[in-house]
Amino acid sequence: MTRRPLQLRLTLWFTLSVLTVGLLFAGITYFHLRHELQVEQWERVHPENPDFILHGTYSAGEIDDIAGHILHISLLISLPIAGLALLLGWYLARKSLRPVASINDQLQQIEVTNLDARIRTPDADAELETITRNINELLERIEHSYRDNAEFSARVAHELRTPLTLMRLQLEEYSARIEPGLSENLQDELQRLEGYVDQCLLIARAERGQMEVKLESVDLPSLVEDVLEPFSLLAREEGRELHWQAPAPLQVEAAPWLLRQILHSLLSNALKHGKEEISVQLKSTENGARLTVANPIKDHRSGGTGIGLRIVEALARVHPSLRYGTSVSDGQYCAYFTLGTIDRPSDG
């Protein structure tokens, strides 16, 4: 069951409270009036002889008419009162929840790149100030934990570089004594491990905000084609096809090396975890460009470290105007990123 928004519930609660009080007051007035009319004796001057005073009581019919008329008027008045209560309740609920909306907006702006941001609610009540303080304390713990984790990953990666380098030097020195096939396999494994170390260092730099991004004008289709060329050969070796669609020359403001790394990681992931053909599409949008890499996925249990996509996420966060996302539908995996501000070449 879908729960109604808090603002609507507060508005309805306020309106019902006003109506309840109004109807209760009308009911008390109605029964009190009936009682008073039943016990009250009236005195009237005789219409023909002013010297005579007439005494009597109200009949049941007269009492019903008088009390019913009062009740009818009360119910008619309650309709505009209900409308005013609804509007006033909506206004009060919205004003009361404004600090909550502000907190929510500020939380949505916090990402890995600005974990030092804190929630500010200068006009909040004491209860919300307590919640805000607890949220800020939680954000501080998350920031310290995240920074410590990134620094630890960077230290581990640096520590691994030295023994891997020594192993490579020793392997090269004693390569003549080792069977060629075994030596080649060991070299490949060392290269793979060194690649993991470099990737971990790249992630750590991006997540710690130590990566300088310089934007320049880039012909996006040309850049993508340069990256796709070796991957087309790899896909062909696996009996797969790589389809590439692009518009006319498209200029964007971007960091070329960063886009190359992102696209390289996406294509590597598509080759390793995908099957059949890989589709790469570049489209011009109203506010920029959208690049999509899509392919059918293998069994979800296929192995992998997830470092490649972790790199994409980390680099996408540090690149201005770049937005990255993924989706899975009917066994089709789609990774995409969008770039803003495009300078289109003039026809002249």
C-alpha positions in Angstrom: 0.0 0.0 0.0 1.4 3.4 -1.1 1.8 5.8 1.8 0.5 9.3 1.2 3.1 12.2 1.3 3.6 13.7 4.8 2.6 17.2 3.5 -0.8 15.8 2.4 -1.3 13.9 5.6 -0.6 17.0 7.7 -2.9 19.1 5.6 -5.8 16.6 5.9 -5.1 16.2 9.6 -5.3 20.0 10.1 -8.5 20.2 8.0 -10.2 17.4 9.8 -9.2 18.8 13.2 -10.8 22.2 12.3 -13.9 20.5 10.9 -14.2 18.3 14.0 -14.0 21.2 16.3 -16.5 23.1 14.2 -19.0 20.3 14.0 -18.6 19.6 17.7 -19.3 23.2 18.5 -22.4 23.2 16.2 -23.7 20.0 17.8 -23.3 21.3 21.3 -25.0 24.6 20.3 -27.9 22.6 18.7 -28.6 20.4 21.7 -28.1 23.3 24.1 -30.5 25.5 22.1 -33.2 22.7 22.1 -32.9 22.3 25.8 -33.2 26.1 26.4 -36.2 26.3 24.1 -37.9 23.4 25.9 -37.6 24.9 29.4 -37.9 28.6 28.5 -41.3 30.3 28.9 -42.0 33.2 26.6 -43.9 36.4 27.4 -45.7 38.4 24.7 -47.9 41.5 24.7 -51.4 40.8 23.6 -51.7 42.2 20.0 -55.2 43.7 20.6 -54.9 44.7 24.2 -51.5 45.9 25.3 -52.5 45.8 28.9 -52.5 42.0 28.8 -49.3 39.8 28.8 -49.5 36.4 27.3 -47.4 33.6 28.8 -46.5 30.2 27.2 -43.9 27.7 26.0 -42.6 26.7 22.6 -44.2 23.8 20.9 -42.2 20.8 19.7 -42.6 21.9 16.1 -41.4 25.4 16.8 -38.3 24.0 18.6 -37.5 21.7 15.7 -37.8 24.6 13.2 -35.6 27.0 15.2 -32.9 24.4 16.1 -33.0 23.0 12.5 -32.5 26.4 11.0 -29.5 27.1 13.3 -28.0 23.7 12.4 -28.5 24.3 8.7 -26.8 27.6 8.9 -23.9 26.0 10.8 -23.4 23.3 8.2 -23.4 25.9 5.4 -20.8 27.9 7.2 -18.7 24.8 7.7 -18.1 24.4 3.9 -16.1 27.6 3.3 -14.4 27.1 6.7 -13.3 23.6 5.4 -11.9 25.2 2.2 -10.0 27.8 4.2 -8.7 25.2 6.6 -7.5 23.1 3.7 -5.6 26.0 2.2 -4.2 27.1 5.5 -3.2 23.5 6.4 -1.4 23.1 3.1 0.5 26.3 3.6 1.4 25.5 7.2 2.5 21.9 6.3 4.6 23.2 3.4 6.3 25.8 5.6 6.9 23.3 8.4 8.4 20.7 6.0 10.6 23.3 4.1 13.7 22.5 6.3 13.2 18.8 5.6 13.1 19.5 1.8 16.3 21.6 2.3 18.0 18.7 4.1 17.0 16.3 1.3 18.3 18.6 -1.4 21.6 19.1 0.3 22.0 15.3 0.8 21.4 14.7 -2.9 24.3 17.1 -3.7 26.8 15.1 -1.6 29.0 12.8 -3.7 32.4 11.1 -3.3 34.1 14.3 -4.6 32.6 16.5 -1.8 32.3 14.3 1.2 33.4 17.2 3.3 30.1 19.0 2.7 27.7 19.3 5.7 24.0 19.9 6.1 23.0 23.4 7.1 19.5 24.3 8.4 19.7 27.8 10.0 15.9 28.2 10.4 15.1 24.7 11.6 13.4 23.8 14.9 15.2 22.2 17.8 14.1 18.7 16.7 15.4 19.1 13.2 18.6 20.6 14.5 19.2 17.4 16.4 18.5 15.3 13.3 20.8 17.5 11.3 23.6 17.2 13.8 23.3 13.4 13.8 23.4 13.4 10.0 26.5 15.6 9.9 28.2 13.3 12.5 27.4 10.3 10.2 28.7 12.2 7.2 31.9 12.9 9.0 32.4 9.2 9.9 31.7 8.2 6.3 34.2 10.8 5.0 36.9 9.6 7.4 36.2 5.9 6.5 36.2 6.6 2.8 39.4 8.6 2.9 41.1 6.0 5.1 40.0 3.3 2.7 41.3 5.2 -0.4 44.6 6.0 1.3 45.0 2.4 2.4 44.3 1.2 -1.2 46.9 3.6 -2.5 49.5 2.5 0.0 48.9 -1.1 -0.7 49.2 -0.5 -4.5 52.5 1.4 -3.9 53.8 -1.4 -1.7 53.0 -4.0 -4.4 54.8 -2.1 -7.1 58.3 -2.8 -5.7 58.0 -6.6 -5.3 56.3 -6.9 -8.7 59.2 -4.9 -10.3 61.7 -7.1 -8.6 59.9 -10.3 -9.8 59.9 -8.9 -13.3 63.7 -8.2 -13.2 64.5 -11.6 -11.7 62.3 -13.3 -14.3 64.1 -11.4 -17.1 67.5 -12.3 -15.6 66.8 -16.0 -15.3 64.6 -16.3 -18.4 67.3 -18.4 -20.2 67.0 -21.1 -17.4 63.2 -21.2 -17.6 61.1 -23.0 -20.2 60.0 -20.4 -22.8 56.3 -21.3 -22.4 56.4 -20.9 -18.6 58.4 -17.7 -18.9 55.9 -16.2 -21.2 53.0 -17.2 -18.9 54.8 -15.7 -15.9 55.4 -12.5 -17.8 51.7 -12.3 -18.7 50.7 -12.8 -15.1 53.1 -10.1 -13.9 51.8 -7.7 -16.5 48.2 -8.5 -15.4 49.1 -7.9 -11.7 50.9 -4.6 -12.6 47.8 -3.5 -14.5 45.7 -4.1 -11.4 48.1 -2.1 -9.3 48.0 0.8 -11.8 44.2 0.7 -11.9 44.0 0.7 -8.1 46.3 3.8 -8.0 44.2 5.5 -10.6 41.0 4.9 -8.6 42.7 6.1 -5.4 43.8 9.3 -7.1 40.4 10.0 -8.5 38.5 9.3 -5.2 41.0 11.4 -3.2 40.5 14.3 -5.5 44.2 14.3 -6.6 43.5 14.2 -10.3 43.8 17.4 -12.3 41.4 17.6 -15.2 42.2 20.0 -18.1 39.4 20.5 -20.6 40.1 21.1 -24.3 38.2 21.0 -27.6 38.0 17.3 -28.7 36.6 15.8 -31.9 34.7 13.0 -30.1 34.1 10.7 -33.1 37.8 10.7 -34.0 38.8 10.0 -30.4 36.3 7.1 -30.1 37.5 5.6 -33.4 41.1 5.6 -32.2 40.1 3.7 -29.1 37.9 1.3 -31.0 40.5 0.2 -33.5 42.4 -2.4 -31.3 39.2 -3.6 -29.7 37.7 -4.3 -33.1 40.7 -6.7 -33.7 40.2 -8.3 -30.3 36.5 -8.8 -30.9 37.2 -10.3 -34.4 39.6 -12.8 -32.8 36.7 -14.0 -30.5 34.4 -14.3 -33.5 32.4 -11.2 -32.4 31.6 -8.0 -34.1 31.9 -4.4 -33.0 29.4 -2.0 -34.6 30.2 1.7 -34.5 27.8 4.5 -35.4 28.7 8.2 -35.2 27.3 11.5 -36.4 29.2 14.1 -38.3 32.3 15.6 -36.6 31.3 16.6 -33.1 33.3 19.0 -30.9 33.1 18.8 -27.1 35.0 20.3 -24.2 36.6 17.3 -22.4 39.7 15.8 -21.1 40.9 13.4 -23.9 43.0 11.0 -21.8 40.1 10.7 -19.3 37.6 9.9 -22.0 40.0 7.3 -23.5 40.4 5.6 -20.2 36.6 5.5 -19.6 35.9 4.1 -23.0 38.8 1.6 -22.7 37.4 0.3 -19.5 33.8 0.0 -20.9 35.0 -1.9 -24.0 37.2 -4.1 -21.9 34.3 -4.9 -19.7 32.1 -5.6 -22.8 34.7 -8.1 -24.2 35.2 -9.9 -20.9 31.7 -10.1 -19.6 29.6 -9.8 -22.7 28.8 -12.0 -25.7 27.9 -11.7 -29.3 28.2 -8.3 -30.9 29.1 -5.0 -29.2 27.3 -1.9 -30.2 28.9 1.5 -29.8 26.8 4.6 -30.7 27.5 8.2 -30.5 24.5 10.6 -30.8 24.2 14.3 -30.7 21.6 15.5 -28.1 20.0 18.9 -27.5 22.5 19.7 -24.7 25.5 17.6 -25.6 26.5 14.2 -26.7 25.6 10.7 -25.6 27.9 7.7 -26.0 26.5 4.2 -25.5 28.2 0.8 -25.3 25.8 -2.1 -25.3 26.0 -5.9 -25.6 24.3 -9.1 -24.4 25.7 -10.2 -21.1 27.0 -13.6 -20.1 25.9 -15.6 -17.1 25.8 -13.3 -14.0 28.2 -15.7 -12.3 31.0 -14.9 -14.7 34.1 -13.9 -12.7 35.7 -10.5 -12.5 37.1 -8.0 -10.1 34.9 -5.1 -11.1 37.9 -2.8 -11.2 37.1 -1.6 -14.7 33.7 -0.2 -13.9 35.0 1.1 -10.6 37.5 3.2 -12.7 34.7 4.4 -14.9 32.6 5.5 -12.0 35.6 7.2 -10.3 36.7 9.1 -13.4 33.2 10.1 -14.4 32.8 11.8 -11.0 35.9 14.0 -11.5 35.1 15.0 -15.1 33.0 18.2 -15.3 29.7 17.9 -17.2 30.1 14.1 -17.6 27.3 11.9 -16.4 27.6 8.1 -16.3 25.0 5.4 -16.0 24.2 1.8 -16.7 21.1 -0.3 -17.3 20.2 -4.0 -17.8 17.1 -5.1 -19.7 16.3 -8.5 -21.2 19.8 -9.7 -20.9 21.2 -6.6 -22.6 23.8 -4.5 -20.7 24.1 -0.9 -21.6 26.7 1.6 -20.3 26.5 5.2 -21.3 27.9 8.6 -20.6 26.8 12.1 -21.6 28.8 15.2 -22.1 27.6 18.8 -22.1 28.3 21.9 -24.1 29.0 21.1 -27.8 30.5 23.6 -30.2 29.0 22.5 -33.6 31.1 23.5 -36.6 29.4 26.0 -38.8 28.3 25.1 -42.3 30.0 28.1 -43.8 
